[in-house]
Amino acid sequence: MQKRDIKEVHDLKERLGSEITLLDENDQEYPFHLLLELVANGKHYAYFKSPEEEDGEIEVLRVVGQDKDEYDLEFIDDDDEWEDAAELFDEWTVQDVE
């Protein structure tokens, strides 16, 4: 498989650190560990893992409204975009074995 043009960035980590508290729609707080931030095709994604998740499930959110001072995180509602973002993570974290 050929790697796409993917770039790792550290915008959120530099601004907020690697331990981030996210709020749900009811303002309930949940701690997450920021694993990775990737930019591909002009879209910025952040990959998180909850310390409470034992099965290794990763949460992926879209980073928007970035002006180096403010960042918003959005859930990805579009199934195709979510699949693409998940594939980006896999491509970036799995090394090619030759």
N, C-alpha and C positions, 0 to 999 in steps of 0.2 A: 504494500500500500504506500502510495506517495504522500508525503506530508503536505498539507495545505500551508498557505502563508498565515501562520499563527504567531502572535507575539505575546510573550509573558510581560505583564506590567505589575506594578506594586503600588498603585495609587491608593487603594483602600488601606492596605497594610501600613503604608507610610503615614497615612492620616489618622487611622483608627486603631492600629495594632492588629495582632492576629486573633485576639479573643474579642468577639463582637456579640453584643446582645441585640437580637432582632425582636421586633414586636409583631404580633399577629393582628388581625382585624379587630380584636377585642382588647388591644393594648396589653395582652399577656406577654411577659418577657421570656425569651428563650436564649440561652447561651449557645454560641456556635464558635467553632474554630475555622478561621479563614485558611483554606488550603492553597488556593491558587486563583490568580486572575489572568484571563486570556482575552486578547482582542483579535478578532478575525472578521474580515469583510465589514469593518467599521462598527462592529458590535462588541461591546465590552461585557464579559461574563465573570461572575465571581462564584467560586465553588466552596461550599461550606460542609462541615461535618459536625453534627451534634455530639457532645460528649456522652449523651444519654443513649445514643443509637449504638447497639452492639452488632448489628448486621452489616455495618460498613456503608450504609446508604449515604449518598452524597446529595446535597441540595444545590441546585444551580439557580442563580438569579441574574437578571439583566441589570447592569449598572447604567443609569441614565442621568441626565441633567448635570453632567460633570463639568464644572468650571474651575476645577482644582481647589475650590473652597466648599462645594456642596456636592454630595452624591446621594442619589436615590436608588433604592433597590426595588426591582419589580419582579413579581412572579411571571413566568413565561406561560401564557395561556395557549399559544399556538403550538400544537403537537409537533409540527415539522420543525419549528425553530428549537423546541426543547430537545428533540432528537439530535439536531445538528449540534447544539451546545454540548450535549452529552458525548457525542462522537469527538468533538474537539478535545474534551478532557481525556478521553481514551487515547487519542492520537498523541497528545502531549505527554501523557504519563507512561505509556507503554513503549519501551524501546524496541526497535526493529532487531530481530535476531536473524543473522545471516550465516 
